[in-house]
Amino acid sequence: MEKIVLASNNKHKVKEFKEILTDYDILTLNEIEFYEEIEETGITFEENALIKAKTIHEFLENQGLNYVVIADDSGLCVDSIGGKPGVYSARYAGEHGNNEANRAKLQLELEGKDRSAYFICTIVVYFPNGSYKVFEGKTYGEISKEELGNKDFGYDCIFYSNDLKKTFGQATEDEKNSVSHRGRAIKKMEKELKK
């Protein structure tokens, strides 16, 4: 089975990639013994994904390993507030990964505004020869005023999906994967990998 390095240790992300890319052996950053923090200094999702992919590609190259590297950056965008939280989705309220504070800040900013939103995922596939390809997936919905379903992950409990007619927090893993931004980007990428 071909090994692919996913430039992440995010449990939710790793699980999602493994559930969809079943034909590959997905290695996390911990499994390749990469323990540094990668600074995501890009101003677009593609720039951030590329920073991660290139960093890991160079790390592997220095060890004489020729694995394909996958990196993604994703986030929630709301047009009525200029596309925010965008690339700052995970640290919108300041502290990285404080889901509750991020959701509270977003709700405050959306008072009296249009609540249409979309999740976007940009994946960079970095090949051992230094070339790379970019894939993008989007899923549309709106921000619900109340939190519905599982509150563990990001904005899922307030993202009401147009496809599923419920929040991602209320959806099963399979339902979410079938329409999610990451699921859609991974499927596009998978077609390319099979070529």
C-alpha positions as CSV (number, residue, x, y, z in Angstrom):
1,M,0.0,0.0,0.0
2,E,1.4,3.4,-1.0
3,K,2.4,5.6,1.9
4,I,1.3,9.2,1.9
5,V,2.3,11.7,4.6
6,L,-0.5,14.0,5.9
7,A,1.0,17.2,7.2
8,S,-1.2,17.1,10.3
9,N,-1.8,15.6,13.7
10,N,-5.3,16.9,13.9
11,K,-7.3,13.8,15.0
12,H,-10.5,14.9,13.2
13,K,-8.7,15.7,10.0
14,V,-6.6,12.4,10.0
15,K,-9.8,10.4,10.6
16,E,-11.6,12.1,7.7
17,F,-8.6,11.5,5.3
18,K,-8.3,7.9,6.4
19,E,-12.0,7.2,6.0
20,I,-12.0,8.5,2.4
21,L,-8.5,7.5,1.2
22,T,-8.8,3.8,2.1
23,D,-6.3,2.7,-0.7
24,Y,-3.4,4.5,1.0
25,D,-1.4,4.2,4.1
26,I,-1.7,7.6,5.7
27,L,1.1,8.7,8.0
28,T,0.8,11.6,10.4
29,L,3.5,14.0,11.4
30,N,4.0,12.1,14.7
31,E,4.6,8.9,12.7
32,I,7.4,10.5,10.7
33,E,8.8,12.0,13.9
34,F,8.2,15.6,12.9
35,Y,7.4,17.5,16.1
36,E,8.0,21.2,15.2
37,E,5.2,23.8,14.9
38,I,4.7,24.9,11.3
39,E,4.0,28.7,11.2
40,E,1.0,29.3,8.9
41,T,1.9,32.8,7.7
42,G,-0.1,32.7,4.4
43,I,-3.0,35.0,3.8
44,T,-4.9,32.4,1.7
45,F,-5.8,28.8,2.3
46,E,-3.6,27.7,-0.6
47,E,-0.6,29.6,0.7
48,N,-0.9,27.9,4.2
49,A,-1.4,24.4,2.7
50,L,1.6,25.0,0.5
51,I,3.8,26.1,3.4
52,K,2.9,22.9,5.3
53,A,3.4,20.6,2.3
54,K,6.8,22.1,1.3
55,T,8.1,22.0,4.9
56,I,7.3,18.3,5.2
57,H,8.6,17.6,1.7
58,E,11.9,19.1,2.6
59,F,12.0,17.3,6.0
60,L,11.4,13.9,4.2
61,E,13.9,14.8,1.5
62,N,16.6,15.3,4.1
63,Q,16.0,11.8,5.4
64,G,16.1,10.3,1.9
65,L,12.4,9.5,1.9
66,N,10.3,9.9,-1.3
67,Y,6.7,10.1,0.0
68,V,3.9,12.1,-1.5
69,V,2.9,14.8,1.0
70,I,-0.7,16.1,1.5
71,A,-1.4,19.3,3.3
72,D,-4.7,21.1,3.6
73,D,-6.0,24.4,5.0
74,S,-9.6,24.9,5.6
75,G,-12.0,27.3,7.2
76,L,-15.4,28.9,7.4
77,C,-16.2,32.0,5.3
78,V,-19.1,34.4,5.8
79,D,-19.6,36.9,3.0
80,S,-21.5,39.5,5.0
81,I,-18.5,40.0,7.2
82,G,-15.9,40.1,4.4
83,G,-15.2,36.4,4.3
84,K,-14.2,36.1,7.9
85,P,-13.2,34.0,9.9
86,G,-11.4,32.6,6.8
87,V,-7.8,31.6,7.4
88,Y,-8.2,32.6,11.0
89,S,-11.1,30.1,11.7
90,A,-9.2,28.1,14.3
91,R,-7.9,31.1,16.1
92,Y,-10.7,33.6,15.4
93,A,-11.2,34.7,19.0
94,G,-7.4,34.8,19.7
95,E,-6.5,31.5,21.3
96,H,-6.0,28.6,18.8
97,G,-8.6,25.9,19.0
98,N,-11.0,27.6,21.5
99,N,-14.1,26.5,19.6
100,E,-16.6,28.0,22.1
101,A,-14.9,31.5,22.0
102,N,-14.7,31.4,18.2
103,R,-18.4,30.6,17.8
104,A,-19.4,33.3,20.3
105,K,-17.3,35.9,18.5
106,L,-18.9,34.9,15.2
107,Q,-22.4,35.0,16.5
108,L,-21.8,38.5,17.9
109,E,-20.5,39.7,14.6
110,L,-23.4,38.3,12.7
111,E,-26.2,40.0,14.6
112,G,-28.5,41.6,12.1
113,K,-26.4,40.4,9.1
114,D,-26.9,37.8,6.4
115,R,-25.9,34.4,7.7
116,S,-25.0,32.6,4.5
117,A,-21.7,30.8,4.8
118,Y,-19.5,28.2,3.3
119,F,-16.7,25.9,4.4
120,I,-13.7,25.7,2.0
121,C,-10.9,23.2,2.0
122,T,-7.7,23.6,-0.1
123,I,-5.5,20.6,-0.5
124,V,-1.9,20.7,-1.8
125,V,-0.5,17.4,-3.0
126,Y,3.3,17.7,-3.1
127,F,5.2,15.1,-5.1
128,P,8.7,13.8,-4.4
129,N,10.0,15.6,-7.5
130,G,9.0,19.0,-6.1
131,S,5.9,19.6,-8.3
132,Y,2.5,20.0,-6.7
133,K,-1.2,20.2,-7.5
134,V,-4.0,22.1,-5.7
135,F,-7.6,20.9,-5.1
136,E,-10.5,22.8,-3.6
137,G,-13.8,21.7,-2.1
138,K,-16.6,23.9,-0.8
139,T,-19.9,23.2,1.0
140,Y,-22.6,25.8,1.5
141,G,-25.0,26.6,4.3
142,E,-25.7,29.2,6.9
143,I,-24.8,30.0,10.5
144,S,-27.7,28.9,12.8
145,K,-28.5,31.1,15.8
146,E,-28.4,28.2,18.2
147,E,-25.9,25.4,18.7
148,L,-27.3,22.1,17.5
149,G,-25.7,18.7,17.9
150,N,-22.2,17.8,18.8
151,K,-20.2,20.8,20.0
152,D,-16.8,19.2,20.0
153,F,-15.5,20.3,16.6
154,G,-15.1,23.8,15.4
155,Y,-18.2,25.5,13.9
156,D,-20.0,22.2,13.1
157,C,-22.9,22.8,15.6
158,I,-23.7,26.2,14.1
159,F,-23.1,25.4,10.4
160,Y,-26.6,24.5,8.9
161,S,-25.8,22.5,5.7
162,N,-27.9,23.3,2.6
163,D,-27.3,19.7,1.5
164,L,-28.1,17.9,4.7
165,K,-30.9,20.2,6.0
166,K,-29.3,20.1,9.5
167,T,-26.1,21.2,11.1
168,F,-22.9,19.3,10.7
169,G,-23.0,18.8,14.5
170,Q,-26.3,16.8,14.0
171,A,-24.9,14.8,11.1
172,T,-23.3,11.4,11.2
173,E,-19.7,11.0,10.1
174,D,-20.8,9.5,6.8
175,E,-23.4,12.2,6.1
176,K,-20.8,14.9,6.8
177,N,-18.1,13.2,4.7
178,S,-20.5,12.9,1.8
179,V,-21.0,16.7,1.5
180,S,-18.1,18.3,3.4
181,H,-15.7,20.7,1.9
182,R,-12.8,18.4,2.8
183,G,-14.6,15.3,1.5
184,R,-15.2,17.0,-1.8
185,A,-11.6,18.2,-2.1
186,I,-10.3,14.7,-1.2
187,K,-12.4,13.1,-3.8
188,K,-11.1,15.4,-6.5
189,M,-7.6,14.7,-5.3
190,E,-8.2,10.9,-5.2
191,K,-9.1,10.9,-8.9
192,E,-5.8,12.6,-9.7
193,L,-3.8,10.2,-7.5
194,K,-5.3,7.2,-9.3
195,K,-4.0,8.5,-12.7
